[in-house]
C-alpha cells in the first residue's frame, strides 16, 4: 500500500490479499518463488516508462479511493448502519 500511495510502480508477489489490493492494472504481480517472472516484471517497468507511469497513477488513485483512514471510517460506519437497520 505504501508504494502504491506514493505513486511509484509496484512489482509484488501474488500472495494473500495482495492480488485484491493491487488489482486492475495497478501493479505487476508474479507468482511467489518465480525469480524469472520477478526479473521480467521489473525489466518491463524499467523498459516501458509509460506503462510504469500508468500503473503508478492507477495504484495511487486506488489507494486514495479505498484505503485511506476516511475510506475505512466510511466503510465501518456503513457496516454499523446496515447492522442497526437489520435489527429494526
trRosetta pair geometry for C-beta under 8 A, 3 or more apart (Angstrom, degrees):
i j d omega theta_ij theta_ji phi_ij phi_ji
1 4 5.6 -61 -147 41 33 112
1 5 5.9 32 157 -20 70 108
1 21 6.6 -76 -74 -179 86 142
1 63 5.8 133 -157 -125 80 122
1 67 5.7 -126 -140 140 126 158
2 5 5.8 -56 -145 38 28 109
2 6 6.3 25 155 -18 63 109
3 6 5.6 -57 -146 38 32 112
3 8 5.2 -79 -169 65 85 103
3 10 5.0 129 109 -93 127 101
3 59 7.6 -24 113 144 77 147
4 7 7.8 42 171 -66 32 30
4 10 5.8 -17 -71 -42 78 145
4 21 7.6 -146 -11 151 162 104
4 22 6.9 -147 -76 -98 135 89
4 26 6.5 30 -130 163 118 120
4 27 7.2 -63 -87 -62 106 115
4 59 3.8 -121 -143 164 89 109
4 60 6.3 -176 162 -73 64 44
4 62 6.7 -56 173 69 131 104
4 63 4.6 143 117 -43 111 132
5 60 6.3 92 -141 -126 26 70
5 63 4.5 -119 -78 124 75 155
5 64 7.1 122 -128 -57 79 75
5 67 7.6 -107 -71 84 111 119
6 60 7.5 -111 71 -96 22 103
7 56 5.0 69 178 164 59 102
7 57 6.8 29 -145 -88 97 43
7 59 7.2 160 -116 77 40 98
7 60 4.2 8 -88 -66 81 137
8 56 5.6 -47 -163 -128 8 120
9 27 7.7 132 -177 -123 60 62
9 28 7.6 25 172 0 101 104
9 45 4.6 148 158 -165 156 141
9 52 4.1 -53 -69 -155 141 89
9 53 7.9 -52 -63 -55 103 29
9 55 5.6 63 -124 84 82 117
9 56 5.0 -68 -64 -63 57 101
9 59 8.0 140 -122 7 33 145
10 22 6.1 -121 104 -128 141 134
10 26 7.0 12 44 137 125 76
10 27 3.8 -45 87 -118 109 107
10 28 7.0 -178 99 28 58 68
10 55 7.1 -133 33 142 77 117
10 56 7.6 138 -10 -97 78 66
10 59 5.9 131 3 -112 124 162
11 27 6.8 171 -89 -177 24 91
11 28 4.6 -17 -110 69 76 108
11 30 7.0 16 -177 -3 91 113
11 38 6.7 109 155 -153 126 69
11 41 4.6 137 -132 120 119 122
11 42 5.4 -60 -28 -74 169 72
11 45 6.7 -132 -54 0 110 143
12 18 5.3 -141 133 -173 134 139
12 22 5.9 131 44 13 136 168
12 27 5.6 1 19 161 105 142
12 28 7.5 141 23 79 58 58
12 29 5.9 -25 75 -109 79 69
12 30 7.6 175 93 27 32 76
13 18 6.8 85 85 65 55 163
13 29 7.1 68 -173 -161 15 72
13 30 5.9 -54 -109 75 57 75
13 31 7.0 8 -151 150 86 15
13 32 4.5 65 -172 -84 136 72
13 38 7.7 -25 -76 -90 85 109
14 18 6.2 -149 -131 86 35 113
14 19 4.9 43 -149 -64 90 108
14 29 4.3 75 -68 170 98 117
14 30 6.6 -165 -9 74 92 21
14 31 6.2 -35 40 -94 108 42
14 32 7.2 -121 55 -30 61 76
15 18 5.9 46 59 19 53 123
15 32 5.3 46 -56 -52 121 126
17 20 5.0 -53 -169 40 73 117
17 21 5.9 66 135 -19 89 104
18 21 5.8 -62 -144 43 34 105
18 22 5.6 -9 173 19 75 113
18 29 6.9 151 126 -121 110 115
19 22 6.6 -66 -121 62 24 81
19 23 6.4 63 164 -78 58 87
19 29 6.0 67 -99 -137 81 163
20 23 6.1 -23 -160 -36 23 121
21 62 7.9 128 177 135 60 128
21 67 7.5 42 -141 -65 105 142
22 26 5.2 -138 -158 85 62 105
22 27 3.7 -25 -174 25 125 135
22 29 6.2 147 102 -67 122 110
22 59 7.0 -3 -129 -119 81 106
23 26 6.5 36 64 21 30 112
23 62 7.7 167 56 -143 72 154
24 58 6.8 -138 113 168 93 129
24 62 7.1 155 64 -88 119 136
25 54 7.3 -41 155 130 117 104
25 55 6.1 -125 159 -107 72 80
25 58 5.6 2 103 103 91 169
26 55 5.8 125 -159 -166 26 77
26 58 4.7 -133 -97 110 75 101
26 59 3.9 122 -171 -84 100 74
26 62 5.3 -42 -95 7 153 148
27 55 6.3 129 -77 179 28 122
27 59 6.1 79 -54 -91 84 126
28 41 3.8 155 143 -164 139 117
28 42 7.8 -162 78 -56 150 40
28 44 6.6 143 -106 68 150 125
28 45 6.3 -120 -17 -44 139 117
28 55 7.4 4 -34 -156 76 168
29 41 8.0 -173 41 -119 12 154
30 34 5.4 -134 164 72 107 114
30 37 4.0 156 -148 123 120 114
30 38 5.1 -163 77 -74 164 61
30 40 8.0 135 -100 58 133 93
30 41 5.4 -123 -49 -20 121 144
31 34 4.3 68 70 -7 94 131
31 37 6.1 69 33 51 82 159
34 37 3.9 20 126 23 121 118
34 38 6.3 150 96 -21 69 85
35 38 5.5 -55 -148 35 33 115
35 39 6.3 31 156 -17 67 105
36 39 5.9 -54 -148 38 30 109
36 40 6.2 31 153 -20 64 109
37 40 5.5 -54 -143 38 32 113
37 41 6.2 34 156 -22 65 104
38 41 5.9 -54 -149 33 27 109
38 42 6.6 25 154 -15 62 106
39 42 5.8 -57 -150 38 31 110
39 43 6.2 30 154 -17 66 109
40 43 5.7 -56 -145 40 30 111
40 44 6.2 38 153 -27 65 104
41 44 5.6 -48 -146 29 31 115
41 45 6.7 23 157 -11 62 104
42 45 6.2 -61 -154 39 30 104
42 46 6.3 26 152 -15 66 111
43 46 5.6 -59 -144 41 33 110
43 47 5.8 25 160 -15 69 113
44 47 6.1 -62 -143 42 24 105
44 48 6.0 -18 170 20 64 114
44 51 7.0 -56 150 93 91 150
45 48 6.6 -68 -123 58 24 82
45 51 6.5 -122 -114 98 59 104
45 52 4.3 98 -165 -89 86 104
45 55 7.4 -74 -115 44 111 142
46 52 7.5 73 -66 -61 24 143
48 51 3.9 30 121 19 120 118
48 52 6.4 149 96 -18 68 85
49 52 5.4 -52 -144 38 36 115
49 53 6.1 35 156 -19 68 106
50 53 5.8 -55 -146 38 29 109
50 54 6.2 30 154 -20 64 108
51 54 5.7 -55 -145 37 29 111
51 55 6.2 24 159 -14 65 108
52 55 6.1 -59 -147 40 26 107
52 56 6.1 27 155 -20 63 111
53 56 5.6 -55 -142 37 29 113
53 57 6.3 30 158 -19 64 105
54 57 6.0 -56 -150 35 27 109
54 58 6.3 23 155 -15 63 110
55 58 5.7 -57 -144 41 32 110
55 59 6.0 35 156 -23 66 107
56 59 5.7 -53 -145 34 28 113
56 60 6.5 29 156 -18 62 105
57 60 5.9 -56 -151 35 30 109
57 61 6.4 27 154 -16 65 108
58 61 5.8 -56 -148 38 31 111
58 62 6.3 34 153 -22 65 107
59 62 5.7 -55 -149 34 30 112
59 63 6.4 26 156 -15 65 106
60 63 6.0 -57 -147 38 30 107
60 64 6.1 22 159 -13 66 111
61 64 6.0 -60 -141 43 27 106
61 65 6.0 20 160 -14 64 116
62 65 6.0 -68 -147 42 24 107
62 66 6.0 -22 172 17 64 119
62 67 7.8 36 131 2 71 108
63 66 6.7 -81 -132 53 20 83
63 67 4.8 -52 -154 46 64 117
63 68 7.4 97 149 -50 68 76
64 67 7.8 -30 -51 50 14 75
64 68 6.0 29 -150 -44 45 120
65 68 7.9 101 12 -1 5 105
65 71 6.8 98 150 -92 32 144
66 71 5.5 163 -166 165 19 158
67 71 6.2 -11 -10 69 9 139
67 72 7.3 32 -156 -49 38 99
68 71 4.6 98 50 6 77 101
68 72 7.0 -142 93 -2 41 86
69 72 5.8 -57 -148 40 31 111
69 73 6.2 33 153 -21 65 107
70 73 5.6 -53 -146 36 31 112
70 74 6.4 33 154 -20 64 103
71 74 5.7 -51 -148 34 32 112
71 75 6.4 31 153 -18 64 106
72 75 5.7 -53 -146 37 32 111
72 76 6.3 32 155 -18 65 106
73 76 5.7 -55 -147 38 31 111
73 77 6.2 31 155 -18 65 108
74 77 5.7 -57 -146 39 29 111
74 78 6.2 32 154 -21 65 106
75 78 5.7 -52 -147 35 30 114
75 79 6.5 33 153 -20 62 104
76 79 5.7 -53 -151 34 32 113
76 80 6.5 31 152 -17 65 105
77 80 5.7 -53 -147 37 33 111
77 81 6.3 32 155 -19 65 107
78 81 5.8 -56 -147 37 30 111
78 82 6.4 29 155 -18 65 105
79 82 5.8 -56 -149 36 30 109
79 83 6.3 28 154 -17 65 107
80 83 5.7 -57 -147 38 30 111
80 84 6.2 29 156 -17 66 107
81 84 5.8 -53 -144 38 31 110
81 85 6.1 32 156 -20 64 108
82 85 5.7 -55 -145 38 29 112
82 86 6.3 30 156 -22 64 106
83 86 5.9 -55 -148 33 29 110
83 87 6.9 26 154 -19 61 106
84 87 5.9 -61 -157 33 33 110
84 88 7.1 36 149 -28 65 102
85 88 5.9 -52 -157 20 38 114
